[in-house]
Amino acid sequence: MQIKTNYWSQDTALTLGTYTTPNTIYLKTDGKVGINTTSPATQLHIITTTEQLRLGYDGSNYLSTTVNSTGSTTFALTGTTPDFTFSQKVLFDAPVRLKGYTVATLPTGVTGYCAYVTDALVPVSLATVA
């Protein structure tokens, strides 16, 4: 393992890596951390082509996230009975797709109706619009 510091650098505080893969973990003086990148754009910036982030309760119950080369993002839950729970309302700024079906956009001002999946074989009610 190599541990390097650069006293003369204005932005590099510490780099960790091996002889064959230097700069695996890169810590800048502004507190930004890069994993597989020497120029982190945010507080934690991870670059890899496989699972980028795993948050877990233990080794059997976790959320993993992956962003592919087109920008599509996968949130995958693993566990005995995994569910997504949102404690606040969720806002979408783009069309929502459920298992390949598109949710219809209701006309502005329409209230008291249910949003539904437009290209499903059987309409699927989602929620009443307030």
N, C-alpha and C positions, 0 to 999 in steps of 0.2 A: 504494500500500500504506500502511496505517496501522499504526503501532506505538505502543501506548499503555501507560503504566505508571500506576498509581494509588498515589501515595505515602501517601495517607490511608486506603486500604483495608486492612482486616485480613486479607483472604483472596485478593486479586487481586494477583499479582506482575506479570503481563504478558499483554497480549492482542494478537493479530495478526489483521489482516483488511483488507478494502478499504472504501471509502466505502459501497458498496452492500451488502456482506456483512460487517458488523463482527463481531468475536469469532469468527472462523473457527477460530482456535487460541487456547485460553484456558489459561493456566498459573496455578495457584493457589499460594499461599505454602507449602502443605503438600506440594508436589511433584506433585499430581495434574494431569493434562493432559486437557483436553476439546477434542474436534474437533467443531464444530457444536453444542456445548453449553457453557453458562456455569456448569454445576454438575456437574462430573465426580464420579461416585460411587466411582470406583476409580482406580488409578494411570494408566490410559489408558482413556478413555471416548469412543467414537466413535458418533455418531448420523448415519445416512443411510439412505435406503431402498434403496440399491443395495449392491454389495459393500462390506462394512465393513472387512475386513482382508485383506491379501495378504502372505504370507511367501514369499520367493522365493530361489532359487539364482541365477537370472538372469531375463531378460524372457520366457523360454520355458518355464521349469520352476518352478512355484509352487503353493502351496495358497491358495485363496481361501475366505473364510467369509462367509456372509450369514445374517442373522436376519430373518425376515419379520414381518408385523404380527400373526401369531398366536403367534409365538415359535418356530416351526419353524426349524431351523438346517440349512444346507447346507454341507458341506465338499466343495469341488470341487478335484480335482487336475488340473493341466495339465502336460504334458510328453511326452517321447518314449515312456517306459514307466512311467507313474506307478503307485505302489503305496503302500498304508498299511502301515507296519511298526511293531509295538509291541514294545519291548524288555522290557516287563513284562506281567504278566497284566492283562486288561481286565475290569473289573467293571461290570455293568449293574444299575441299580436300577429298571428298568422293562422292560416287554416289548421284545424286539428284533425289528425287522422287516427282512427281507432282500428287496429288490426286491418289496415288497408282500406278502410272506408272513410269518406270525407264527411265531416259534420256540416250540415247546412248553415248558412249564414242567414239569420233572421233579419227582415227589414227593420230599419231604424224606427223606433217608437213602438214596435210590437211588444206587448207584454202579456203575461198570463198564458203563454203557449209553451210547448216543450220544443227544445232543439232536437233534431232527429238526424239519423244517418241517411243520406240521400241515395247512395248507391248500394245499400245493403238489400238483400232479397226481402227481408222483413224490416220495416222501420224500427229503429231502436231509440226509445225515449231516453234522453240523458238527464234533463233537469228542467224545471219550470223557470222561465225567464221572468225576473221580477221587474 
